[in-house]
Amino acid sequence: PREEWTEAALRAEEEKKTLTFAQSMKRLNVELTSTLRVKIFRQHLGMYLGGYIAQDVFNAVFTYYVVFVLMQSASMASSLLGTMAILQFIAVIGMIPLCIKYGPAPSYRMVVVLFGLSSISYALLYYAGLSDVFSLLMLVSAIAGLGRGGINYVPWNTYTYIADVDEVITGQRREGIFAGIMTLTRKASQAGAVMLVGIVMQLSGFVSGQTVQPPAVSHTILMILSFGTVAVLACGFLVSLRFKLNLQTH
């Protein structure tokens, strides 16, 4: 019953006031790890990290792609990234009705496919000899921005539903704990992804500061930008197939 949940939550708050620092830290650790026992949150975290890590991988090599693969200036990279940023904002506006009508998981899969196709398109433009057509690069960047905007929107839109599910289980409101876990895993995965990309680049022969790089570096950049990004996106896509939380099931 709702009254029992409320009383349990009040008792939990009173107990927290009497804990020592060591006990508080132990309790915090228990609460943080207990969030991972909620199945829907684990799935939510998989979608969240799949989309965000893919963007980390993409961002880590995109400027290198423009400079060392397309042989263009860094200002062009800024223009393409600016286009993505504008379209990301537009995508957020468009995702609001989509998530309401179709649910977070189908909407997430749609924007993942958009971002994945745009990532592959960058490599296709190069191999097709069309990488110097600025209008095509802008078009692909615009599609990438739409995908990235949707990927950024869906997890944080869905996260409040996770707290509702957790309240059914625990009788407590723990939005802060869930937000903390999401931020912690995000920062750790971001650092790991960027470090891994850096290691792969070094192994390919990339030398920082040089204006000309070995041919193997260009192929490595393309593989990371396209297939590396898509591989991480695929993980999030597969997890989303099992994510059943929406307005009706909520």
C-alpha positions, 0 to 999 in steps of 0.5 A: 500500500502507498501508506506503507511505502511512505512510512518506510521512506520516512523511516529510511530518512530518519535512519540516515541522520544517525549514521556515521560517515563510514556508515553513510559511505557504505550505505551510498555504495549499497544504494548505487549498486542496488540500482543495477539490480533493476533490470529495466535500468540495466537496459536503459543504461545499455541504450544510453552508453551505446549511443553516447560512447558511439558519439565519443568514438566519432568525435575523437577522429572526426577532425582527423578525418577532415584534415588527414583523409579529406585533406581539408582545413580544420575550419571545414571540420568546424563547419560540419560540426556546427551543422551537426549541432544545429540539427541536433537542436532541431532533432530534440524538438522532433523527438518529443512527439515521436517518443510520445507516439511510438515510445522511447525504444522505437524512436531510439532505434530510428535515430541510431540508424540515422547516425549509423548510416551517416557514419558509414556515408563519410567513408563511402564518400571518400571511396567514391571520390566524392569527398570534395563535394561540400554539399554532400558532406553538409547533407551527411553531417545534417543527417548525423546531427538529427541522429545524434540529437535524438540519441541524446534526448531519449535516455534522459527523457526515459530516465524519469520513468526508471525512478517510477519503476524503482519506487514500486520496488523500493518505496523510495524516490531515488532519481538522484541515485540513478542520475549519479550512476548514469553520469558516473558510467558516462564519464568513465566510458568516455575516458575509456573510449577516447583512450582506446581510440588514441591507442589504436591511432598510435598503433597505426603510425599516427604522429601528433603534430605532423601535417602528413601521416602514413597511408595506414593512418587514413584507413584507420581513421575511416574504420574508427569513424565508420565501423567503430561508431556503428559497432557501438551503436549496434550494441545500443540497438540490440539492447533497445529490442528488449526495452519494453517501457513506454507510456502504456506499460509504465 
